[in-house]
């Protein structure tokens, strides 16, 4: 049963924005300076789709360490937040258009999936789900012999290169992906970032521009935005967010833009003279403008020229609003500006100044936890800086304008707030007041842009927010830290910590004193025999209980993956157990043997099914993972080895548990939407799922 969300969308006229960048260059009008009306958006948006999906492994026994060992086709669909607690389902199948048969005996009450162990994958199978005892179809899907050829669904990426500048390699990396409703058909689409280089920093000169491309799940190409020559490629520079900022049921996409950015309708941002100026530094023996520090990595950076934030329609990639980005600051000559950067940002060669994040936060009120209904629209969050001073700005999308809501600048706050950033940020209702806060590493900014709390722990690479202790009120934070002289003296005293999200106080920790750079940590309930969730870190001192005493491991053994290395990358709900599995380098691992297959290694997408190992060098991140298809388990999107395609993997493990679509949980939704902002971070829920 599909519920229609009708929006009365008038045509929007686009007006010039009045804000100025630090170079005092007026922001050009969206769409290249004209005021033509945008084409109308769909007037009806399908809501509450069941996202029905079929997952089938044609070679389940091919490799004991890599393939699934699950026979049959798993058909799954969403449990909606609006479904009554006692809702039950029936499932039917017809083969090659023949007579329909009911597959289940008893009504399906404990799960929203069915394992069809008698499928004939050489024929076309049509599946249909009803409420138990009812005949009305609530969702249906086809599974064809072509789909049955691979365990994954393949989307071939647009083979046409940029018309602005070609990458030196001749190809693009299939990089970060975000998912969302773009066209109102009730099925999520994907937007992929395709970069000419795989890495956080370019580390020298590389030609080519970064592309943002939208696709339907059947592989249909929708549109492309080219960020242009003045947006450096790499995860520090090209964060983007796909989210519905105006409440019409369709997602917008927001990102940094500059002269040379070309939108999907062909319109391009130019200078006042109508030209695109290439501001990239090309000196292979680059140096700081004031310090003279010899740094070849400055090659390719952009220290001059206007910088913007653009927001476009996800429906067609057309720009609807633009404003100035947080400015570099400084005036006068190159040397004078660079001296200011060194004093304010922490260096004169862009390593601290040119770190950018972008995201979303419900600053006026999060969606209703019971119904999921919005009480307000989210704000756009834009940040700049790391390691010393940093800024966070909030904007509201009002028609064709981005209106600034508040600005947070650490120069206006105590020194303790300096260098609190992680290489990502999180958004959640930290203080349980019904509104989102922004967690910028170890500094929490309240919904009104004021201070909430600051631990003083300093910079770190890993940042997790969720419900990690079952019987403790509110949310918790798990994080690890880089600067031992900061976390051990100014901070809370440990290299890896469990922190109360409400006030920043310490709950538990391990690694007292100076333990060097604790680069990785992870939190999940992986042990069915241990209460609460477990957490561990790259100190490799064991596995700890989130609610337990400090420096008291519950086990010396941590989950291990390829080559016997400890797993810290991500946690995933895959097998249908209430514990979570670990996901790293295309491999999903259960800490203790899975009861269905008696295996620890559940699947290896690379070795078993031909995907790549992941993105971002040794980080081995997937393009995306999260619950966007079928039941509550999480899907994984990987790139192909030659980067020409992406593979969508969905679990084929049956389960006897059911939960509503995980994105209806606000904490989870924020974590999946911003999982690839900066350094990729895992998804987490705002309620507790665990074995105990």
Buried (B, 14 or more C-beta within 10 A) or exposed (E): EBEEBEBEBEEBEBEBBEBEBBBEBBBBBBBBBEEEEBEEBBEEBBBBBBBBBBBBBEEBEEBEEBBBBBEBBBBBBBBBBBBEEEBBBBBBBBBEEEEEEEBBEEEBEEBBBBBBEEBEBEBBBBBBBBBBEEEEEBBBBEBEEEBBEBBBBBBEBBEEBBEBBBBEBEBBBBBBBBBBBBBBBBBBBBBBBBBBBBBBBBEEBBBBBBBBBBBBBEEEBBBBBBBBBBBBBBBBBBBBBBBBBBEBBBBBBBBBBBBBBBBBBEBBBBBEEEEBBBBBBEEEEBBBBBBEBEBBBBBBBBBBBBBBBBBBBBBBBBBBBBBBBBBBBBEEEEBEBBBBBBBBBBBBBBBBBBBBBBBBBBBBBBBEBEEBEBEBBBBBBBBBBBBBBBBBBBBBBEBBBBBBBBEBBBEEBEEBBBBBBBBBBBBBBBBEEBBBBBBBBBBBBBBEBEBBBBBBBBBBBBBBBBBBBBEBEBBBBBBBBBBBEBBBEBBBBBBBBBBBBBEBEBBBBBBEEEBEBBBBBBBBBBBBEBBBBBBBBBBEBBBBBBBBEBBEBBBEEBBBBBEEEBBBBBBBBBBBBBBBBBBBBBBBBBBEEBEBBEBBBBBBBBBBBBBBBBBBEEBBBBBBBBBBBBBBBBBBBBBBEEBBBBBBBBBBBBBEBBBBBBBBBBBBBBBBBBBBBBBBBBBBBBEBBBBB
